[in-house]
Amino acid sequence: MDMEPPGRQISREELPPAVGRCLDAYGAGDTAAAAAYFAGDATVVDDGRTYTGTDSITAWLGTSATEWTYTMTPTAFRRTGDEQYEITQHVVGDFPGGVVDLRWRFALRDGLIARLVIEP
């Protein structure tokens, strides 16, 4: 039985500006603009790797946006805690497996993204 993830379902419009604008920039392929919404000491965990700091996150954004051809469709937005949000993305592309639902878990600090964990 599938369990509902914790937190309160919200609309995309209820996401904090840093999260919504980062997603928009990332979707448009503008990695510099997406990186601007991360705190200088932010951490990203994706595919078992950890990226810390502006330079590392900018490099990750550039690689993750170009490594595979794919489309991402957000299917759920949740507020999971104080300054914590989760977005479920349905991803279809030419990566191994071809289809996956990923949870993008954001933690904010001072209006910027302090941590992002991406996992199935």
DSSP file (Angstrom, degrees, kcal/mol; ACC not computed):
  #  RESIDUE AA STRUCTURE BP1 BP2  ACC     N-H-->O    O-->H-N    N-H-->O    O-->H-N    TCO  KAPPA ALPHA  PHI   PSI    X-CA   Y-CA   Z-CA
    1    1 A M              0   0    0      0, 0.0     2,-0.3     0, 0.0     0, 0.0   0.000 360.0 360.0 360.0 128.9    0.0    0.0    0.0
    2    2 A D        -     0   0    0      1,-0.0     2,-0.4     0, 0.0     0, 0.0  -0.551 360.0-145.5 -73.6 134.9    1.4    3.4   -1.0
    3    3 A M        -     0   0    0     -2,-0.3    -1,-0.0     3,-0.0     0, 0.0  -0.835  17.9-113.1-103.5 142.7    1.6    5.8    1.9
    4    4 A E        -     0   0    0     -2,-0.4     3,-0.1     1,-0.1    -1,-0.0  -0.534  39.2-112.6 -67.6 130.4    1.0    9.5    1.6
    5    5 A P        -     0   0    0      0, 0.0    -1,-0.1     0, 0.0     0, 0.0  -0.290  41.4 -93.3 -63.0 153.9    4.3   11.4    2.2
    6    6 A P  S    S+     0   0    0      0, 0.0     2,-0.1     0, 0.0    -3,-0.0  -0.239  82.8  48.9 -67.3 157.2    4.3   13.6    5.4
    7    7 A G  S    S-     0   0    0     73,-0.1     2,-0.5    -3,-0.1    73,-0.2  -0.436  89.1 -57.5 109.1 178.1    3.4   17.2    5.2
    8    8 A R  E     -A   79   0A   0     71,-2.6    71,-2.8    -2,-0.1     2,-0.1  -0.861  47.3-120.5-104.4 129.0    0.6   19.4    3.9
    9    9 A Q  E     +A   78   0A   0     -2,-0.5     2,-0.3    69,-0.2    69,-0.3  -0.447  40.4 177.1 -62.7 134.6   -0.2   19.4    0.1
   10   10 A I        -     0   0    0     67,-2.7    67,-0.5    -2,-0.1     2,-0.2  -0.831  29.3-104.2-131.8 171.7    0.2   22.9   -1.3
   11   11 A S    >   -     0   0    0     -2,-0.3     3,-1.4     1,-0.1     4,-0.3  -0.562  34.7-109.5 -91.2 163.5    0.0   24.6   -4.7
   12   12 A R  G >  S+     0   0    0      1,-0.3     3,-1.8    -2,-0.2    -1,-0.1   0.869 119.0  62.1 -58.7 -35.9    3.0   25.5   -6.8
   13   13 A E  G 3  S+     0   0    0      1,-0.3    -1,-0.3     7,-0.0     7,-0.1   0.716  96.0  60.6 -64.8 -20.6    2.1   29.2   -6.1
   14   14 A E  G <  S+     0   0    0     -3,-1.4    -1,-0.3     2,-0.0    -2,-0.2   0.496  79.5 109.7 -86.1  -4.3    2.6   28.5   -2.3
   15   15 A L  S <  S-     0   0    0     -3,-1.8    64,-0.0    -4,-0.3    -3,-0.0  -0.398  83.3 -98.0 -66.5 148.5    6.3   27.5   -2.8
   16   16 A P    >>  -     0   0    0      0, 0.0     4,-2.3     0, 0.0     3,-0.6  -0.355  35.7-111.2 -61.9 149.7    8.8   30.0   -1.5
   17   17 A P  H 3> S+     0   0    0      0, 0.0     4,-2.9     0, 0.0     5,-0.4   0.871 115.6  56.4 -51.9 -42.0   10.2   32.3   -4.2
   18   18 A A  H 3> S+     0   0    0     93,-0.2     4,-1.8     1,-0.2     5,-0.2   0.900 111.2  43.3 -60.4 -40.5   13.7   30.7   -4.0
   19   19 A V  H <> S+     0   0    0     -3,-0.6     4,-2.5     2,-0.2     5,-0.2   0.960 117.0  44.4 -70.7 -51.3   12.3   27.2   -4.7
   20   20 A G  H  X S+     0   0    0     -4,-2.3     4,-2.2     1,-0.2    -2,-0.2   0.916 117.3  44.8 -60.0 -44.8    9.9   28.3   -7.5
   21   21 A R  H  X S+     0   0    0     -4,-2.9     4,-2.7    -5,-0.3    -1,-0.2   0.873 111.4  53.3 -70.4 -36.4   12.4   30.5   -9.2
   22   22 A C  H  X S+     0   0    0     -4,-1.8     4,-2.9    -5,-0.4     5,-0.2   0.939 110.5  47.6 -61.7 -46.2   15.2   27.9   -8.9
   23   23 A L  H  X S+     0   0    0     -4,-2.5     4,-2.7     2,-0.2    -2,-0.2   0.902 112.1  50.0 -61.0 -41.8   13.0   25.3  -10.6
   24   24 A D  H  X S+     0   0    0     -4,-2.2     4,-1.6    -5,-0.2    -2,-0.2   0.934 113.5  45.1 -62.1 -46.1   12.0   27.8  -13.3
   25   25 A A  H  <>S+     0   0    0     -4,-2.7     5,-2.6     2,-0.2     4,-0.4   0.918 113.8  49.4 -65.0 -43.5   15.6   28.6  -14.0
   26   26 A Y  H ><5S+     0   0    0     -4,-2.9     3,-1.4     1,-0.2    -2,-0.2   0.925 110.3  50.8 -61.2 -45.1   16.7   25.0  -13.9
   27   27 A G  H 3<5S+     0   0    0     -4,-2.7    -1,-0.2     1,-0.3    -2,-0.2   0.806 109.8  50.8 -62.7 -30.0   13.9   24.0  -16.3
   28   28 A A  T 3<5S-     0   0    0     -4,-1.6    -1,-0.3    -5,-0.2    -2,-0.2   0.460 117.5-113.9 -86.1  -1.6   15.0   26.8  -18.7
   29   29 A G  T < 5S+     0   0    0     -3,-1.4     2,-1.2    -4,-0.4    -3,-0.2   0.650  72.4 137.8  79.7  14.6   18.6   25.6  -18.6
   30   30 A D     >< +     0   0    0     -5,-2.6     4,-2.3    -6,-0.2    -1,-0.2  -0.688  21.6 171.1 -95.6  82.9   19.9   28.7  -16.9
   31   31 A T  H  > S+     0   0    0     -2,-1.2     4,-2.6     1,-0.2    -1,-0.2   0.834  73.8  55.5 -66.2 -33.7   22.2   27.1  -14.3
   32   32 A A  H  > S+     0   0    0      2,-0.2     4,-1.2     1,-0.2    -1,-0.2   0.922 110.7  45.2 -64.7 -42.5   23.7   30.4  -13.2
   33   33 A A  H  4 S+     0   0    0      2,-0.2     4,-0.4     1,-0.2     3,-0.3   0.908 113.5  50.0 -67.0 -41.0   20.3   31.8  -12.3
   34   34 A A  H >< S+     0   0    0     -4,-2.3     3,-1.5     1,-0.2    -2,-0.2   0.913 108.2  53.5 -62.5 -42.3   19.3   28.5  -10.6
   35   35 A A  H >< S+     0   0    0     -4,-2.6     3,-1.9     1,-0.3    -1,-0.2   0.791  94.4  70.7 -63.6 -28.5   22.5   28.6   -8.6
   36   36 A A  T 3< S+     0   0    0     -4,-1.2    -1,-0.3    -3,-0.3    -2,-0.2   0.680  90.3  61.3 -64.6 -16.9   21.8   32.1   -7.3
   37   37 A Y  T <  S+     0   0    0     -3,-1.5    76,-3.0    -4,-0.4     2,-0.4   0.382  89.0  88.1 -92.3   4.5   18.9   30.7   -5.2
   38   38 A F  E <  S-b  113   0A   0     -3,-1.9    76,-0.2    74,-0.2    70,-0.1  -0.824  84.1-113.1-101.2 141.5   21.3   28.5   -3.1
   39   39 A A  E >   -     0   0A   0     74,-2.7     3,-2.0    -2,-0.4    14,-0.2  -0.340  34.3-108.4 -63.2 153.6   23.1   29.8    0.0
   40   40 A G  E 3  S+     0   0A   0      1,-0.3    14,-1.0    13,-0.1    15,-0.2   0.774 120.7  39.0 -58.0 -28.2   26.8   30.0   -0.4
   41   41 A D  E 3  S+     0   0A   0     12,-0.2    -1,-0.3    11,-0.1    -2,-0.1   0.093  89.6 140.9-108.7  21.4   27.3   27.0    1.9
   42   42 A A  E <   -     0   0A   0     -3,-2.0    11,-2.7    71,-0.1     2,-0.4  -0.122  40.2-142.6 -63.5 160.6   24.4   25.0    0.6
   43   43 A T  E     -bC 115  52A   0     71,-1.8    73,-2.1     9,-0.2     2,-0.4  -0.985  10.9-167.4-127.4 138.2   24.5   21.3    0.1
   44   44 A V  E     -bC 116  51A   0      7,-2.8     7,-3.1    -2,-0.4     2,-0.5  -0.992   2.8-165.0-122.1 132.6   22.9   19.2   -2.7
   45   45 A V  E     +bC 117  50A   0     71,-2.8    73,-2.9    -2,-0.4     2,-0.3  -0.980  22.5 156.8-116.7 120.6   22.7   15.4   -2.5
   46   46 A D  E >   -bC 118  49A   0      3,-2.5     3,-2.0    -2,-0.5    73,-0.1  -0.986  64.0  -7.1-147.1 131.1   21.9   13.7   -5.8
   47   47 A D  T 3  S-     0   0    0     71,-0.7     3,-0.1    -2,-0.3    72,-0.1   0.842 128.6 -54.0  54.3  37.9   22.5   10.2   -7.1
   48   48 A G  T 3  S+     0   0    0      1,-0.2     2,-0.3     0, 0.0    -1,-0.3   0.499 116.2 109.8  79.1   3.5   24.5    9.4   -4.0
   49   49 A R  E <   -C   46   0A   0     -3,-2.0    -3,-2.5     2,-0.0     2,-0.4  -0.869  57.2-143.7-113.9 147.6   26.9   12.3   -4.4
   50   50 A T  E     -C   45   0A   0     -2,-0.3     2,-0.4    -5,-0.2    -5,-0.2  -0.928  10.6-168.4-113.5 133.9   27.1   15.4   -2.2
   51   51 A Y  E     -C   44   0A   0     -7,-3.1    -7,-2.8    -2,-0.4     2,-0.4  -0.983   8.0-172.3-121.3 126.9   27.9   18.9   -3.6
   52   52 A T  E     +C   43   0A   0     -2,-0.4     4,-0.5    -9,-0.2    -9,-0.2  -0.975  43.7  13.1-127.2 132.9   28.7   21.7   -1.2
   53   53 A G  S  > S-     0   0    0    -11,-2.7     4,-2.6    -2,-0.4     5,-0.2   0.032  90.7 -70.4  90.8 161.9   29.1   25.4   -1.9
   54   54 A T  H  > S+     0   0    0    -14,-1.0     4,-2.7     1,-0.2     5,-0.2   0.891 126.8  47.6 -57.9 -48.5   28.4   27.6   -4.9
   55   55 A D  H  > S+     0   0    0      1,-0.2     4,-2.2     2,-0.2    -1,-0.2   0.927 115.0  45.5 -63.2 -44.9   31.0   26.4   -7.3
   56   56 A S  H  > S+     0   0    0     -4,-0.5     4,-2.3     2,-0.2    -1,-0.2   0.907 115.2  46.9 -65.4 -42.3   30.2   22.7   -6.7
   57   57 A I  H  X S+     0   0    0     -4,-2.6     4,-2.8     2,-0.2    -2,-0.2   0.890 110.8  52.1 -68.7 -39.2   26.4   23.3   -7.0
   58   58 A T  H  X S+     0   0    0     -4,-2.7     4,-2.1    -5,-0.2    -1,-0.2   0.915 111.2  47.7 -61.9 -42.3   26.8   25.3  -10.1
   59   59 A A  H  X S+     0   0    0     -4,-2.2     4,-2.3    -5,-0.2    -2,-0.2   0.913 112.0  50.1 -64.4 -42.3   28.9   22.5  -11.7
   60   60 A W  H  X S+     0   0    0     -4,-2.3     4,-3.4     1,-0.2     5,-0.3   0.931 109.0  51.8 -60.9 -45.9   26.3   20.0  -10.6
   61   61 A L  H  X S+     0   0    0     -4,-2.8     4,-1.7     1,-0.2    -1,-0.2   0.914 111.0  48.1 -57.0 -44.1   23.5   22.0  -12.1
   62   62 A G  H  X S+     0   0    0     -4,-2.1     4,-0.7     2,-0.2    -1,-0.2   0.899 116.5  42.3 -64.8 -41.2   25.3   22.3  -15.4
   63   63 A T  H >X S+     0   0    0     -4,-2.3     4,-2.2     1,-0.2     3,-0.9   0.925 113.8  50.0 -71.9 -45.2   26.0   18.5  -15.5
   64   64 A S  H 3< S+     0   0    0     -4,-3.4     4,-0.4     1,-0.3    -1,-0.2   0.813 110.1  52.1 -66.1 -28.4   22.6   17.4  -14.3
   65   65 A A  H 3< S+     0   0    0     -4,-1.7    -1,-0.3    -5,-0.3    -2,-0.2   0.699 122.5  28.2 -79.3 -18.5   20.9   19.6  -16.9
   66   66 A T  H << S+     0   0    0     -3,-0.9    -2,-0.2    -4,-0.7    -1,-0.2   0.528  95.3  85.1-121.1  -8.7   22.9   18.2  -19.8
   67   67 A E  S  < S+     0   0    0     -4,-2.2     2,-0.3    -5,-0.1    -3,-0.1   0.880 104.0  12.7 -64.5 -38.4   23.9   14.6  -18.9
   68   68 A W  S    S-     0   0    0     -4,-0.4     2,-0.6    -5,-0.2    -1,-0.1  -0.886  76.4-116.3-132.2 161.8   20.6   13.2  -20.2
   69   69 A T        +     0   0    0     -2,-0.3    25,-2.1     2,-0.0     2,-0.3  -0.909  56.1 138.8 -98.4 126.2   17.7   14.4  -22.3
   70   70 A Y  E     - D   0  93A   0     -2,-0.6     2,-0.4    23,-0.2    23,-0.2  -0.979  45.7-130.4-158.6 165.3   14.6   14.3  -20.2
   71   71 A T  E     - D   0  92A   0     21,-2.5    21,-2.1    -2,-0.3     2,-0.5  -0.974  18.6-154.9-122.2 143.9   11.4   16.1  -19.3
   72   72 A M  E     - D   0  91A   0     -2,-0.4    19,-0.2    19,-0.2    17,-0.0  -0.973   8.2-173.6-119.3 131.2   10.3   16.7  -15.7
   73   73 A T  E     - D   0  90A   0     17,-2.4    17,-3.0    -2,-0.5     2,-0.2  -0.969  22.9-133.1-124.2 115.6    6.7   17.2  -14.7
   74   74 A P  E     + D   0  89A   0      0, 0.0    15,-0.3     0, 0.0     3,-0.1  -0.476  26.7 174.8 -66.9 134.2    5.9   18.2  -11.1
   75   75 A T  E     +     0   0A   0     13,-3.2     2,-0.3     1,-0.3    14,-0.2   0.568  61.5  17.1-115.8 -15.7    3.1   16.0   -9.7
   76   76 A A  E     - D   0  88A   0     12,-1.2    12,-2.3     2,-0.0     2,-0.4  -0.977  52.4-161.6-159.2 145.0    2.9   17.1   -6.1
   77   77 A F  E     + D   0  87A   0    -67,-0.5   -67,-2.7    -2,-0.3     2,-0.4  -0.998  20.3 176.1-127.4 130.9    4.0   20.0   -3.8
   78   78 A R  E     -AD   9  86A   0      8,-2.5     8,-2.6    -2,-0.4     2,-0.6  -0.986  30.9-141.2-137.0 144.8    4.2   19.6   -0.1
   79   79 A R  E     +AD   8  85A   0    -71,-2.8   -71,-2.6    -2,-0.4     6,-0.3  -0.945  24.8 177.2 -98.5 118.5    5.2   21.7    2.9
   80   80 A T  E     -     0   0A   0      4,-1.7     2,-0.3    -2,-0.6     5,-0.2   0.481  57.2 -29.2-105.6  -5.0    6.9   19.1    5.2
   81   81 A G  E >  S- D   0  84A   0      3,-1.2     3,-1.8   -73,-0.1     2,-0.6  -0.976  95.5 -35.1 176.0-175.1    8.1   21.4    8.0
   82   82 A D  T 3  S-     0   0    0     -2,-0.3    26,-0.1     1,-0.3     3,-0.1  -0.558 132.1  -8.9 -67.4 114.4    9.2   24.9    8.9
   83   83 A E  T 3  S+     0   0    0     -2,-0.6    25,-2.8     1,-0.2     2,-0.4   0.755 113.4 117.2  66.1  27.0   11.2   26.1    5.8
   84   84 A Q  E <   +DE  81 107A   0     -3,-1.8    -4,-1.7    23,-0.2    -3,-1.2  -0.991  36.7 172.7-129.9 133.1   11.0   22.6    4.3
   85   85 A Y  E     -DE  79 106A   0     21,-2.2    21,-3.2    -2,-0.4     2,-0.4  -0.967  15.8-156.2-138.5 149.7    9.3   21.6    1.1
   86   86 A E  E     -DE  78 105A   0     -8,-2.6    -8,-2.5    -2,-0.3     2,-0.5  -0.996   5.4-170.3-130.8 132.9    9.1   18.5   -1.1
   87   87 A I  E     -DE  77 104A   0     17,-2.2    17,-3.1    -2,-0.4     2,-0.6  -0.985  13.1-148.1-121.0 127.4    8.3   18.4   -4.8
   88   88 A T  E     -DE  76 103A   0    -12,-2.3   -13,-3.2    -2,-0.5   -12,-1.2  -0.847  17.7-166.7 -94.5 127.2    7.6   15.1   -6.6
   89   89 A Q  E     -DE  74 102A   0     13,-3.1    13,-2.9    -2,-0.6     2,-0.7  -0.956  16.1-145.6-117.8 129.5    8.8   15.2  -10.2
   90   90 A H  E     -DE  73 101A   0    -17,-3.0   -17,-2.4    -2,-0.5     2,-0.5  -0.857  25.7-165.2 -90.6 118.8    7.9   12.6  -12.8
   91   91 A V  E     +DE  72 100A   0      9,-3.4     9,-2.4    -2,-0.7     2,-0.4  -0.920  14.1 178.4-116.2 129.5   10.9   12.3  -15.0
   92   92 A V  E     +DE  71  99A   0    -21,-2.1   -21,-2.5    -2,-0.5     2,-0.3  -0.997  28.9 107.4-128.5 129.5   11.0   10.6  -18.5
   93   93 A G  E    S-D   70   0A   0      5,-2.4   -23,-0.2    -2,-0.4    -2,-0.0  -0.928  75.4 -65.4-172.8-163.1   14.1   10.5  -20.6
   94   94 A D  S    S+     0   0    0    -25,-2.1   -24,-0.1    -2,-0.3     3,-0.1   0.128  85.2 113.1 -98.1  19.8   17.0    8.6  -22.1
   95   95 A F  S >  S-     0   0    0    -26,-0.2     3,-1.6     1,-0.2    -2,-0.2  -0.440  87.9 -67.5 -81.4 163.2   18.7    7.8  -18.8
   96   96 A P  T 3  S+     0   0    0      0, 0.0    -1,-0.2     0, 0.0     3,-0.1  -0.307 127.9  16.6 -55.3 129.2   18.9    4.2  -17.6
   97   97 A G  T 3  S-     0   0    0      1,-0.2     2,-0.3    -3,-0.1    -3,-0.0  -0.110  94.3-136.3  95.5 -34.8   15.4    3.0  -16.7
   98   98 A G  S <  S+     0   0    0     -3,-1.6    -5,-2.4    -6,-0.1     2,-0.3   0.115  77.0  56.1  76.8 -23.4   13.8    5.9  -18.7
   99   99 A V  E     +E   92   0A   0     -2,-0.3     2,-0.3    -7,-0.2    -7,-0.2  -0.995  57.5 153.1-144.7 134.9   11.1    6.8  -16.1
  100  100 A V  E     -E   91   0A   0     -9,-2.4    -9,-3.4    -2,-0.3     2,-0.6  -0.981  35.6-135.7-157.1 148.9   11.4    7.7  -12.5
  101  101 A D  E     -E   90   0A   0     -2,-0.3     2,-0.4   -11,-0.2   -11,-0.2  -0.952  31.7-167.6-104.2 121.6    9.5    9.7   -9.8
  102  102 A L  E     -E   89   0A   0    -13,-2.9   -13,-3.1    -2,-0.6     2,-0.6  -0.878  16.8-141.4-113.9 141.9   12.0   11.8   -7.8
  103  103 A R  E     -EF  88 119A   0     16,-3.6    16,-2.0    -2,-0.4     2,-0.7  -0.898  10.4-160.7 -98.3 124.4   11.4   13.7   -4.6
  104  104 A W  E     -EF  87 118A   0    -17,-3.1   -17,-2.2    -2,-0.6     2,-0.7  -0.919  11.2-165.8-103.4 106.7   13.2   17.0   -4.4
  105  105 A R  E     -EF  86 117A   0     12,-3.1    12,-2.2    -2,-0.7     2,-0.4  -0.860   5.4-167.6-102.5 115.9   13.4   17.9   -0.7
  106  106 A F  E     -EF  85 116A   0    -21,-3.2   -21,-2.2    -2,-0.7     2,-0.4  -0.816  12.2-170.2-104.6 138.1   14.3   21.5    0.0
  107  107 A A  E     -EF  84 115A   0      8,-2.5     7,-2.9    -2,-0.4     8,-1.8  -1.000  17.2-156.4-122.5 130.5   15.4   23.1    3.3
  108  108 A L  E     - F   0 113A   0    -25,-2.8     2,-0.3    -2,-0.4     5,-0.2  -0.714  14.5-175.4-108.0 156.3   15.6   26.9    3.3
  109  109 A R  E >  S- F   0 112A   0      3,-2.6     3,-2.0    -2,-0.3    -2,-0.0  -0.944  76.0  -9.6-147.6 126.6   17.5   29.4    5.5
  110  110 A D  T 3  S-     0   0    0     -2,-0.3     3,-0.1     1,-0.3    -2,-0.0   0.846 129.2 -54.5  53.8  37.3   17.2   33.1    5.2
  111  111 A G  T 3  S+     0   0    0      1,-0.3     2,-0.3   -72,-0.0    -1,-0.3   0.462 119.8  98.2  80.8   0.8   15.1   32.8    2.1
  112  112 A L  E <  S- F   0 109A   0     -3,-2.0    -3,-2.6   -94,-0.1     2,-0.6  -0.804  84.6 -95.3-118.4 161.8   17.7   30.7    0.2
  113  113 A I  E     +bF  38 108A   0    -76,-3.0   -74,-2.7    -2,-0.3    -5,-0.3  -0.654  39.4 173.5 -76.8 119.2   18.0   27.0   -0.4
  114  114 A A  E     +     0   0A   0     -7,-2.9   -71,-1.8    -2,-0.6     2,-0.3   0.722  68.0  12.0 -96.3 -28.0   20.4   25.6    2.2
  115  115 A R  E     -bF  43 107A   0     -8,-1.8    -8,-2.5   -73,-0.2     2,-0.4  -0.986  56.4-174.8-153.6 139.5   19.9   21.9    1.3
  116  116 A L  E     -bF  44 106A   0    -73,-2.1   -71,-2.8    -2,-0.3     2,-0.5  -0.988   5.0-172.9-135.5 125.5   18.4   19.9   -1.5
  117  117 A V  E     -bF  45 105A   0    -12,-2.2   -12,-3.1    -2,-0.4     2,-0.5  -0.984   4.6-166.8-119.9 126.3   18.2   16.1   -1.5
  118  118 A I  E     +bF  46 104A   0    -73,-2.9   -71,-0.7    -2,-0.5   -14,-0.2  -0.957  25.9 138.5-115.5 122.7   17.0   14.4   -4.6
  119  119 A E  E       F   0 103A   0    -16,-2.0   -16,-3.6    -2,-0.5    -2,-0.1  -0.990 360.0 360.0-157.9 158.9   16.0   10.7   -4.4
  120  120 A P              0   0    0      0, 0.0   -19,-0.1     0, 0.0   -16,-0.1   0.509 360.0 360.0 -64.9 360.0   13.4    8.3   -5.6
